[in-house]
Amino acid sequence: MSDTDPELDRLQDLLATIPPEWKGMNVVELDGYVAALIVCPHTIPPSEWLPGVWGSDIGFEDLDGTEEAIAAVLEHYSRIGRELAESPEDYAPVVGMDTDSGEVFWQPWIGGFERGMRLRRGAWRQIARSSDREAATALNMMIALSDSCRGRSDLTEEGEAELRGMAPELIPDLVCNLHAWRKSRPEAKPDTGPAA
């Protein structure tokens, strides 16, 4: 995560007010989450996905500063959507970084993306079944990264190490490929609820 972006710093500070036991998101997880929402084949209304940011759909409205936090989350969502729509070549996910070693921590971003995917599990099958090989491959790569983070990878040790090493460079391209597929579809209408 950049330490020079005041909007991200402010967003992280607002997310830090979430009680730890709720297992809410930090700014890196949120960035992956909203990326999944934006490229999802179905439009998901904020009333459904916002509570997931706090990790609880009970009581998050009562936290101090909730209105400000909701506004900041929605602005981040809009900013990512605009960037993908207007200049996808500039899209870069928000990731963590060890300032001493320079190691990039992309795993929380993938965790957030997976949480977003879970809101419409069935919808993603449209991409997997489509004739768009780039989009289907991008989806499969996202799933492979998620499986790697969860210790469920079917790859060899060498293959998994290679995939993990390439993840920071892969993720922006994967998101852009999924977004291109989403843009090529007729305008999605909001869903009424989760698909199985």
N, C-alpha and C positions, 0 to 999 in steps of 0.2 A: 504494500500500500504506500502510496506517495505521502510523504510527510509535508509536502508543500501545497497541498490542495485544501484550502480552508473549508470548502463545502463538505469534503469527505471527513475532515477532522471533526466538524460540527456534527455530522451525521453519526460518526462513531461515538461521540460524547453522549448524544441523545440515546443511542442504542445501549450504551453502558448503564443506563438507569434501569434496564430490565432486570428484575430479580433473578439471580443466577439459577435458582431452582426451576424457573420456567423454561430454561434451555432456549432462550431467545437467540437471535442472530447477532453477529458482529457485522461490520460493514463489508467484509470479504464474502461472508456467507450470503448476505443480502444481495450483493452484486450478482452472484451466481443465480440466486433465486429469481431476481427480476429478469435476468437474461433468459431463463427458462420460460417465464411467463410471456415474454415478448415474442419468442420464437415458437411457442406452443401452437399446434394446429387449431386449438380452440381458444377463443377469448375468455379469460377468467375475470370476473368482476372484482374490484378491490375489496368489496365487502367480504368476499370469500378468502382472498389471499392475505390481506393485511394482518388478521390475527396470528397467522403462522410466523410472522416476523417476530412477534413477542413470544412465540412458543406456546401460547395459551389463547383460547378464545373466550376465556372467562376473566374478567377483571382488568384487562389491559387498558380499557377506556378510562379507568379510574386512577391510573398512575399520574403523578405530577408531570406536566409538560407533554401529555399525550398528543394534544392537538398540534403542537410544534413538531413533535416526532413524526406524526402521520404526514404532515405537510412535507417534511424533509424526505421521508421515504417515497412519497408520491412524486416529488420533484426528481429524485434520483431515477426512479422508474421512467419518468418522462425524458430525462436527459439521455439515458441509455437508448430509449426508443428513437429519439431524434437522431442520435449519432449513427445508429444502425441504418436508419432510413436515408439520411442525408450524406453521410460520409463513412460508409462501412470500412473503408481502408484505414481509417483512423481509430477504429474500435480497439480498445485494450481493456481487458478485465482488470478489476481491482484485486490484487493479490498481496499477500504479506511478503515481507522480505527481512532476512536477518542482516542488519546493517554491518555486522562484522564480517560475516562470511560471504554475503551476497546471495545466499541460498534463497530461492523463491518458494514460498509456501502457497501452492495452488490448491491443495487438498480441501481446505474449507470452502473454496469457491465451488468445487465440484460437489461438495456436500450440499451447498445451497441450491445448485442447479438440480440435483436429484430431488430435493424437497419440493421444488417447483414442478418437476415432472410428475411427482406422485399425486398432484392435485387432479390430473387428467391422464392417468395411466393409459387408458384405451386410445386416447387421441393420438398418441405418438405412433401407434401402429400405422396410421395413414402415411407417415414418412417412411417407415420400414417397408411398407407394401408398395410405395410409389415407384415409378420408373426412373425417378431422379437418383442416379447412383451416388452422386456427390452428397446429397442430403442423407440418403440411407447410410452411407459410409460414415458421415459426420455423426449421426445418431449412434451408430455402433461404436464409434471411438469414444463418445461421451460415456456410454454404458461401460466400455472397457476401463476407462479411467475411474469411474465410480466403483466398479468391481475391484480394481486394484486397491483403492483406498479402503475398501471394506474387507480386504483379505480373501476375496472370492474369485480372483483371476484364474483363468484357464491357461494363461500364457506360461511359457517356460520362465525360469528365473531371469535369464538373459533378456528375453522378450519383454518381460515386465519392467526390468531396469531401463531398457531402451525407451519404452513407452513413457515411463515416469520422467526420464530425462528430457523428452521432447514435449512434455505436457505444456509448459509455459508458452512455447511457440505454437503448439497445436490449437490450444483453446480458442484464440481469436478467430482463426480460420474456420474452426468447427461451428462456432456461433454464427459467423457470417454466412456459411453455407446453409445452415438451418434457417436463418432469417431470409435468405434469398428464396428458399423453397416456400416459406410462409408468405412472402410477398407475391409469389407467382400464383397463389391460390385465390379463388374468389374471396371477397371480404368475409371473414368469419363473423358469425353472429355470436353474442355472448351465450354461453351454456346456461342451462338451468341447474346443473349439478354435476358431481363427479361421475365419470364413466368408469365401469369396472375394467 
